[in-house]
Amino acid sequence: MCNGVGVAMRVWAVGFAGFISFIAATVWSADAIKKAPDPANGERIATQICAACHGADGNSAASANPHLAGQHAEYLAKQLHDFKSNKDRKNAVMMGMVAPLSVDDVRDVAAYYGAQKPKPGFAQNKELVALGQKLYRGGNSATGVPACAACHGPDGSGLPSQYPRLAGQFAEYTTSQLKAFRAGERANDANQMMRVIAARMTDREVAAVAQYAAGLR
């Protein structure tokens, strides 16, 4: 009887200790996220790891790599964590780049790029801009495509932590992401919102919206 009680107490103690460790880790993570960003560390990471593809100031020179300058820090941080987990947003290159970054590093580099000044973008296909403007501002009621402006703003500035800035982004990159959502290859959108919307869009509509957003400023 006593031995049984002793074993039970030891099991309870181990379980309680594990619970306390879990709580401590959770509190640490929350505190780490709330800490003020370190601009110097963010710039160091951007220069050493990110600049080759995204530019030192977040204005990318290659259309396959998105502009990061002026993007919401909360959104950037989420994407980096998603790349790191390699579950809902898979990219072998980005996973390798983000793998060594700590929670603090992610916060710092996201804040650094978010504070940089984005350069204006331009639409490359003028023929698609009119259709893109119509879809961006009013959607397509016939197919259930909502207006992009409802979430990303009339000027494409987006909404911190929820919807990314689209203004000035490369049309090629925006197109690739819409198609990735449509194919289910990218699945880190809340409530499958972008996957549902993109599934209702034709290739021409995707290209048109991307072209229009590229010219927003």
Buried (B, 14 or more C-beta within 10 A) or exposed (E): EEEEEEEEEEEEEEEEEEEEEEEEEEEEEEEEEEEEBBEEBBBBBBEEBBBEBBBBBBBBEEBEBBBBBBBBBBBBBBBBBBBBEBEEBBBEEBBEBBEEBEBBBBBBBBBBBBBBEBBEBEBBBEEBBEBBBBBBEBBBEEEEBBBBBEBBBEEBBBBBEBBBBBBBBBBBBBBBBBBBBBEEBBBBBEEEBBBBBBBBBEEEBBBBBBBBBBBBE
